[in-house]
Amino acid sequence: MKQCLLCEESLSYQLSLQELFLMKREKEWLCESCRIRFEKVGNEVCSSCCKKGQKGMCEDCTTWKKNGKEVCHRALYYYNEEMKDYFRRYKFQGDQLLGYLFAKEIYLELKKYKGYSIVPIPLSQERKEKRGFNQVTAMLDFANLPYCQLLKKRDTQAQSQKNRKERLELKQSFDLINHQTDLSDLKIILVDDIYTTGATIERAKEILNGKGVKEIKSFSLAR
């Protein structure tokens, strides 16, 4: 009998051994009582970044725009207590299988970006070795979505350890993996796990814009 990956309660159908190994997208891995505790992004949000409870453009996006940076971000869920606990288990306790929980929704959303190359936000080598995996590429792998690893990240203090002011003042921490690559023909969607102030996405965009990329959008599971 198949179990919910969060609470381990039995789900309503049998899971074959083949399905377990193939991790088929069409099967659910989250029971209804757990699913309803995650809050989907609604209608009253920032028109640029999906920040909750906004009409028009939020303060952060207005600031980015004044600095010549256009925000075009989409998220699926708000970062509520249930999502916070999910990421605690997934990222910081290393329960990598939880990356599968939202695979179907991520797949359906990112398939809307026809003609875009998916580029995940990387981890620094130090953090990846400590954690054992990149939580963003793991979600994309579970969603069976191809992606291009164009960026690498320098070793810096984790975003989760910074306050709002420090996040907004984030210095450039990304480099291109191949500095000779011509990216001018690409349209890119940057993918991250959580979007807070937009600073991480904007720093990644700066690097890609510098290589000629004209059109960049972004996506995260949580906002």
C-alpha positions as CSV (number, residue, x, y, z in Angstrom):
1,M,0.0,0.0,0.0
2,K,1.3,3.4,-1.0
3,Q,1.9,6.0,1.8
4,C,1.8,9.8,1.9
5,L,5.5,11.0,1.9
6,L,4.8,13.5,4.6
7,C,2.6,11.8,7.2
8,E,3.0,8.2,6.1
9,E,-0.8,7.6,6.1
10,S,-1.9,5.0,3.6
11,L,-3.2,6.4,0.3
12,S,-6.2,5.0,-1.6
13,Y,-4.5,2.8,-4.2
14,Q,-1.8,0.2,-4.5
15,L,1.7,1.1,-5.8
16,S,3.5,-1.4,-7.9
17,L,7.3,-2.0,-7.5
18,Q,7.7,-0.7,-11.1
19,E,5.9,2.6,-10.2
20,L,8.0,3.0,-7.1
21,F,11.2,2.9,-9.2
22,L,9.9,4.9,-12.1
23,M,8.2,7.5,-9.8
24,K,5.4,8.1,-12.3
25,R,4.2,11.7,-12.4
26,E,0.5,10.8,-12.7
27,K,0.4,9.2,-9.2
28,E,-0.2,11.3,-6.1
29,W,2.3,11.1,-3.2
30,L,0.5,13.4,-0.8
31,C,-2.7,12.7,1.1
32,E,-5.5,15.2,1.0
33,S,-5.2,16.2,4.7
34,C,-1.6,17.1,4.1
35,R,-2.2,18.8,0.7
36,I,-4.8,21.2,2.0
37,R,-2.3,22.7,4.5
38,F,-0.2,24.0,1.7
39,E,-1.6,27.3,0.5
40,K,-1.7,27.9,-3.3
41,V,-0.9,31.3,-4.7
42,G,-4.2,33.1,-5.2
43,N,-5.4,36.1,-7.2
44,E,-4.6,39.0,-4.9
45,V,-0.8,39.0,-5.5
46,C,1.9,41.3,-6.8
47,S,1.5,41.4,-10.6
48,S,5.3,40.8,-11.0
49,C,6.3,38.4,-8.3
50,C,3.2,36.8,-6.7
51,K,3.7,38.4,-3.3
52,K,0.6,37.8,-1.2
53,G,-2.0,40.5,-0.5
54,Q,-0.9,43.0,-3.1
55,K,-2.7,45.1,-5.7
56,G,-0.5,45.9,-8.6
57,M,3.2,45.9,-8.1
58,C,4.7,45.3,-4.6
59,E,7.4,47.5,-3.0
60,D,10.3,45.1,-3.8
61,C,9.3,44.9,-7.5
62,T,8.8,48.7,-7.7
63,T,12.4,49.1,-6.3
64,W,13.8,46.6,-8.8
65,K,12.0,48.5,-11.6
66,K,13.5,51.8,-10.5
67,N,16.9,50.2,-10.7
68,G,16.2,49.1,-14.3
69,K,15.3,45.5,-13.5
70,E,12.0,44.0,-14.7
71,V,10.6,41.2,-12.5
72,C,8.6,38.4,-14.1
73,H,8.2,35.7,-11.5
74,R,5.6,32.9,-11.0
75,A,5.2,30.8,-7.9
76,L,2.8,27.9,-7.0
77,Y,2.6,28.2,-3.2
78,Y,3.0,30.7,-0.4
79,Y,5.7,30.0,2.1
80,N,3.4,29.2,5.1
81,E,4.3,27.1,8.1
82,E,3.5,23.9,6.3
83,M,5.8,24.8,3.4
84,K,8.5,25.9,5.9
85,D,8.3,22.5,7.6
86,Y,8.5,20.8,4.2
87,F,11.7,22.6,3.3
88,R,13.2,21.9,6.7
89,R,12.8,18.2,6.1
90,Y,13.6,18.3,2.4
91,K,16.6,20.6,2.3
92,F,18.1,20.6,5.8
93,Q,17.3,17.1,7.0
94,G,18.1,15.6,3.6
95,D,14.8,13.8,2.9
96,Q,15.5,14.0,-0.8
97,L,12.4,11.9,-1.8
98,L,10.2,14.8,-0.8
99,G,11.4,16.6,-3.9
100,Y,8.8,14.4,-5.7
101,L,5.8,15.8,-3.9
102,F,5.2,18.7,-6.2
103,A,6.7,17.2,-9.4
104,K,3.5,17.0,-11.3
105,E,2.6,20.6,-10.6
106,I,6.1,21.9,-11.5
107,Y,6.0,19.9,-14.7
108,L,2.6,21.3,-15.8
109,E,3.6,24.9,-15.0
110,L,7.1,24.8,-16.6
111,K,5.7,23.2,-19.8
112,K,3.8,26.4,-20.4
113,Y,7.1,28.2,-21.1
114,K,7.5,26.9,-24.7
115,G,10.8,27.9,-26.3
116,Y,12.4,28.6,-22.9
117,S,15.5,26.9,-21.6
118,I,15.2,25.9,-17.9
119,V,18.2,27.1,-15.8
120,P,18.3,26.0,-12.2
121,I,19.8,28.2,-9.5
122,P,22.9,26.3,-8.3
123,L,24.3,25.6,-4.9
124,S,27.9,26.4,-4.0
125,Q,30.1,23.4,-4.1
126,E,30.6,23.6,-0.3
127,R,26.8,23.6,0.4
128,K,26.1,20.9,-2.1
129,E,28.7,18.6,-0.5
130,K,27.2,19.3,2.9
131,R,23.6,18.8,1.8
132,G,24.4,16.0,-0.6
133,F,22.1,17.3,-3.4
134,N,20.8,20.4,-5.0
135,Q,17.1,20.7,-4.0
136,V,16.2,22.6,-7.2
137,T,17.7,20.2,-9.7
138,A,16.3,17.3,-7.7
139,M,12.7,18.7,-8.1
140,L,13.3,19.1,-11.9
141,D,14.7,15.6,-12.1
142,F,11.6,14.2,-10.4
143,A,9.4,16.3,-12.7
144,N,11.3,14.7,-15.7
145,L,12.2,18.2,-17.1
146,P,15.4,18.8,-19.0
147,Y,17.5,21.8,-17.9
148,C,20.7,23.6,-18.6
149,Q,23.3,24.1,-15.9
150,L,24.8,27.4,-17.0
151,L,25.6,28.9,-13.6
152,K,27.9,28.1,-10.7
153,K,27.8,29.7,-7.3
154,R,30.6,31.0,-5.1
155,D,30.7,29.9,-1.5
156,T,28.7,32.5,0.5
157,Q,26.5,32.7,3.6
158,A,23.3,30.9,3.1
159,Q,20.3,33.0,2.3
160,S,18.3,31.4,5.1
161,Q,20.8,33.0,7.6
162,K,20.4,36.5,6.3
163,N,17.8,39.2,7.2
164,R,15.8,41.1,4.7
165,K,18.3,44.0,4.4
166,E,21.2,41.6,3.8
167,R,19.2,39.7,1.2
168,L,18.5,42.9,-0.8
169,E,22.1,43.9,-0.6
170,L,23.3,40.6,-1.9
171,K,26.6,40.9,-3.8
172,Q,27.2,39.0,-7.0
173,S,27.7,35.3,-6.2
174,F,27.3,33.7,-9.6
175,D,29.6,32.9,-12.5
176,L,29.0,31.2,-15.8
177,I,30.2,27.7,-16.0
178,N,31.6,28.4,-19.5
179,H,32.6,32.0,-20.1
180,Q,32.9,31.4,-23.8
181,T,29.3,30.4,-24.3
182,D,27.2,32.6,-26.5
183,L,23.7,32.8,-25.0
184,S,22.2,35.5,-27.1
185,D,19.8,33.2,-28.8
186,L,18.3,31.8,-25.6
187,K,15.1,32.6,-23.8
188,I,15.6,31.5,-20.2
189,I,13.4,30.6,-17.2
190,L,15.4,30.6,-13.9
191,V,14.1,28.1,-11.4
192,D,14.6,28.3,-7.6
193,D,12.9,26.6,-4.6
194,I,11.9,29.8,-2.7
195,Y,11.5,33.4,-3.8
196,T,11.8,36.0,-1.0
197,T,13.1,39.4,-2.1
198,G,14.2,38.5,-5.6
199,A,17.8,39.3,-5.0
200,T,19.1,35.8,-5.9
201,I,17.2,35.8,-9.2
202,E,18.3,39.3,-10.1
203,R,22.0,38.5,-9.5
204,A,21.7,35.4,-11.7
205,K,19.9,37.5,-14.4
206,E,22.8,40.0,-14.4
207,I,25.3,37.3,-15.4
208,L,23.0,36.0,-18.1
209,N,22.1,39.5,-19.4
210,G,25.9,40.1,-19.7
211,K,26.1,37.2,-22.1
212,G,23.4,38.6,-24.3
213,V,20.2,36.9,-23.0
214,K,17.4,39.4,-23.6
215,E,14.4,37.5,-22.2
216,I,14.5,36.0,-18.7
217,K,11.6,34.9,-16.5
218,S,11.7,33.1,-13.2
219,F,9.8,30.4,-11.3
220,S,9.8,29.0,-7.8
221,L,7.8,26.4,-5.9
222,A,7.2,28.8,-3.0
223,R,6.9,32.6,-2.5
